[in-house]
Amino acid sequence: SSDAFLEEFKKADLIISKGQGNFETLDKTGANIFFLLMAKCEKIARELGVKHSDIVFAESKARTGKSNAVSKNQ
């Protein structure tokens, strides 16, 4: 159930999340999250400091105060 998921989410020391939608939803939650995604739009690419369509590995703002990202061009 979603209540069980939220309980586990809040207890997790570290979360690995896949997909741009998860980044857009979860980056500002304050949780300790690493994201794997493709920057599918210019807005997210700019926010992460990467190019459109780059494959990205990024830390959540909760870890660093900003979204740090490493990318690989396709």
N, C-alpha and C positions, 0 to 999 in steps of 0.2 A: 504494500500500500504506500501511498505518498507520505503518510506520517512516518512509517518505518524508514523510508528513504531519507527524509529530512533529518531524522534522528541520527542516522549513520553519517550523513553529510556533515552535520555539525560536530560529530565526534572525531572525524578524520583528521589526522595530522597532516596529510598531504593528499591532494586530489589531482589526477591526470584527466584532462578533458579533451575531447576531440571535436573539432568543427567550429566554424566561425559563429554559428548561432549560439553555441554554448559560451564562446568568448563574450559575445555581446550581452548575454544574459548574466553571466557569472563573474565577470571581471571586477565588478564593483561591489561584490558581496562581502568582501573582507576576509574571505577564506583563502587558505594557502593552496593555490592552484597553479599547475603548469598546463598550458594549452598547446595542442597540436592542431594546426588549421591551414587552410589556403586563404590568403587575403583576396576574397572574391569581389571586393568593391574598393573604390579609391578612398572612401572615408576611413575604412578600417585599416587599409594599407598606410595611410598618413598617420593615423593614431599609433600604429605600431612602428612607424619609421621604416617601412619596407616598400617594395614595389607591388603593384597590382599583380595578382596571380602567383606571388611567391608562396612557397611552402614555409610555414613559420612555426617555431618553437618559442613560446613566450611565457614569462612569469607573470602572475597576477600582481595587481597594484598593492595588494596586502603585503607582499613580500618586499617590495622595493619602493613604494610610493609612486611609481609610474610603471607603465607596461614596458618591460624590457623584452626585446625580441631578437632572435637570430633567424635568418632566413636563407633559403636556397632558391635561386631562380629556376624555373622549370624550363 
